Amino acid sequence: MLITVMQQAVILLAMGWALTLNMRKARHHPHLQVFTTGFWFGLAALVCMLQPFHVAPGVLLDARNGVLFVAGLFGGPVSAGMAALIAGLFRYGIGGDGAFTGTVNIVLSVLLGLGFRYGVNRQWLKVNIFHLLPVTLLLHTSTLAVIASLLNVQDRLTLLAYLWPFLAVMVPLTVILALILQDAALRQQEQDRLKSSESRLRAITSALPDLMFVMDEDGRYLEAMASNASLLYPVNDSVIGRRVHDLFEPVQANRFVAFIRQTLNSQKTQRLEYELNTHDGMRIFESQAQVMDRGEGSKPAVVILTRDITQRLQNETELRIAATAFEGFEGMMITDADKKILRVNRAFTDITGFSSDDVIGKTPSILSSGQHSRDFYQHMWQSINEHNHWQGEIINKRKSGQVYPQWLSVSAVRDKHQHITHYVASITDITQQKKDAERINHLAFYDEVTGLPNRRFLHERLQHYLSGERQESAGLIFIDLDNFKAINDLWGLPVGDELLRQAARRLSRPLRQQDMVARLGGDEFVVLLSGLPTEQAAAATELEAAGLRLLTLLEQAYTHEGHQLKCSASLGVVLLNDSSATADELVQQAELAMYDAKSGGRGKLRFFDPKMQEAVAQRLLLQQDISRGLDHGEFIAYFQPQFDYQGHITGAEALARWQHPEQGLLAPGAFIEVAEQAGLMNRIDREVLHHACSYMAAWAELSAATSFTLSVNISAARLYQPEFIDDVLAIFRQTGVDPARIKLEITESMLLNDMPMAIGRMQILKQHGVRFAIDDFGTGYSSLLYLQQLPLDQLKIDQSFVRALPDNNSLNIIKAIIALAHSLKLEVIAEGVETEAQRQLLYQHGCEHYQGYLLARPKPADQLEARLQQQLCTRVS
């Protein structure tokens, strides 16, 4: 019996393992599991019946009742019924006297198991040793009692002998089998809970825009989870077991490992922010690490949650920018859809005087000045609602009640359904801008010194007059103050400005409202008189009368600090009756008339003559032609010989000539005046000096010119130029001429500009050997003191005195000049000698050098050279 019981125990435990395996494998198919469980319990009962203990013929004693009890307890009605059916059918198949009682025991075991299951579900019982032991003892005792009812007295005694060994083995085995299955069920429940928890965790992880890693202290990936596997790098099984050094740059990898170890050392949550170059470009990430408990024997590890914060940082940057912009220099106001003010910035308070507490919850109408109509605001809000924007100038009111101009810009904010949710307004105080604009406009159209309209204003006024229908005539009076420059230089700019203001007031006083006086600049004014008669003669008479009245006013003395300053004026007048003339041409015509008046002795009035403009045009053409001729080297030097009393050539004066390609050779009278006015005399003088020095350098080799010198005229403008000395010396170097053979002639009137500067420049050239002659002596007003200081070598008697001989006055002046020259030890030469009588008179009074048509006319260089050679031959012969 012992062996049989042991076999039953082994079978029972083996079947227990099989049942736990079935529970684990079939858990994913609950409906199938019911039948597989019933089958396995039935099979276990059948196997137990195959190794029974025969108490009596046809009466079996085995462990089937424990199996079926457990089937009822853990399998439920269906599985237990199936197991009971299998066991019952098999028991009837065996047959014998105990078939009926065996079936009763099968049913009784299943019912007792189902009852215990019911008690567990009701929480009356628990699957533990304390509740199982009495029930299993009852089960097996009842089984033995049913079997005993079939036995005779002798067999009962035999059964009694094996009662306690059977109970001692079967009761514990049944309990153990129940506990094994209970443990398997509990483990299965825990696994299901773990899988459910893991599923929830994965679902949560998948819903988060984050990466989750488990990494050890060496930076090795132990686990990886992510909602998007391409967030950073492939977070799948390919990274498990790899280290960060395999995926990151060395510097970044070392930083990440240090971050992990810092977390482990501190045992606190740590954060790390870093940049990585990902599939989507450079991104910014934030990682948060927490120490993970892995138990003993495992390397320390951390759980790392990594999030892409690139967009967040960009949003934060944009918010900071928006906040900074909101608190900028422009006033900002935000309202809701009902136009209730929600927020204003500091600039709003600075501009309006209203604090945020004053306006929040109110409408922008609190700023209204009342100077705009209802239609204005309706149009404004209509534009905002239709076009989402409006901007323009508006007059609003500060908290103090002050009204001021404001530039307002309003934008509508719409949601995704295109419903307006807010209005954003920016305001700018344009008070100063308006003042500046008015100031700029005044400066653009008015003279700053006198406050009169300027040239631009006059031009627009004339344009308006010329472009309109003219039923009346009008005229221009161009006014230039005489000697204003002298007053300005003597008394200074402030006095000059005050004189201009007084003149402006005088000019404005007699004018009517439709007339206008403008200052063009300097000391030039223009008066526009309108409303003149349409008949030209009458208009001219009235215009002349107005001009004469203005002359009378301007000739009155100006007062400054008790001093009486006299400053007359010259007036040019033009009638605006030429429909073809432009505004600029009309002003120019009046200006030409003014210059004609000034040339007539100043303090005069002249009407414009078309011949004046023709002369100006000719002068401009001549000016252009002179400039062209200089560019093409058409200006040359002619030479007029200078003689002593015996008729020997001692020198020559270089004179400018223009070899015009169409008009032939032109003397200075044809071009010198225009050249001086155009500022071209400097170039002409330089050309003549260069030609003269070139020829002098060549003639220096001639034996006939051993004491020969060349005189060259220098204009006033050239003498005072800063580069004059350097330019003259450069010509000397270029031509190779001996400076001592060159005599520079300056006029006496030139010295009046700046005598000390003239003396200084002449002395510098004198140090290089250059000689100097003063031309036209006696026609100026030179101080004898300055004359004594000039480094002169020669005085030249002006031809105006020579031509007047034998007039006594001219003779007396010539004698005085000669006496002065001798006293200063200067050579004297007379120019313009045209008769022998003139030469004789000059010689009688001490002048032994002459120049003029009597002796020789200006001639080209080759003819002068031939005359020198002829003179040499004459002397030799």
Secondary structure, 3 states (H helix, E strand, C coil): CHHHHHHHHHHHHHHHHHHHHHHHHCCCCHHHHHHHHHHHHHHHHHHHHHCCEEEECCEEECCHHHHHHHHHHHHHHHHHHHHHHHHHHHHHHHCCCCHHHHHHHHHHHHHHHHHHHHHHHCCCCCCCHHHHHHHHHHHHHHHHHHHHCCCCHHHHHHHHHCHHHHHHHHHHHHHHHHHHHHHHHHHHHHHHHHHHHHHHHHHHHHHCCEEEEEEECCCEEEEEEECCCCCCCCCCCCCCCCEHHHCCCHHHHHHHHHHHHHHHHHCCCEEEEEEEEECCEEEEEEEEEEEECCCCCCCCEEEEEEEECHHHHHHHHHHHHHHHHHCCCCEEEEEECCCCEEEECHHHHHHHCCCHHHHCCCCHHHHECCCCCHHHHHHHHHHHHHHCEEEEEEEEECCCCCEEEEEEEEEEEECCCCCEEEEEEEEEECHHHHHHHHHHHHHHHECCCCCCECHHHHHHHHHHHHHCCCCCEEEEEEEEECCHHHHHHHHCHHHHHHHHHHHHHHHHCCCCCCCEEEEEECCEEEEEEEEECCCHHHHHHHHHHHHHHHHHHHHCCEEECCEEECCCEEEEEEECCCCCCCHHHHHHHHHHHHHHHHHCCCCCEEECCHHHHHHHHHHHHHHHHHHHHHHCCCEEEEEEEEEECCCCEEEEEEEEEEEECCCEEECHHHCHHHHHHHCCHHHHHHHHHHHHHHHHHHHCCCHHHCCCEEEEECCHHHHCCCCHHHHHHHHHHHHCCCHHHEEEEEEHHHHHCCHHHHHHHHHHHHCCCCEEEEEEECCCCCCHHHHHHCCCCEEEECHHHHHCCCCHHHHHHHHHHHHHHHHCCCEEEEECCCCHHHHHHHHHCCCCEEECCCCCCCECHHHHHHHHHHHHHHHHC
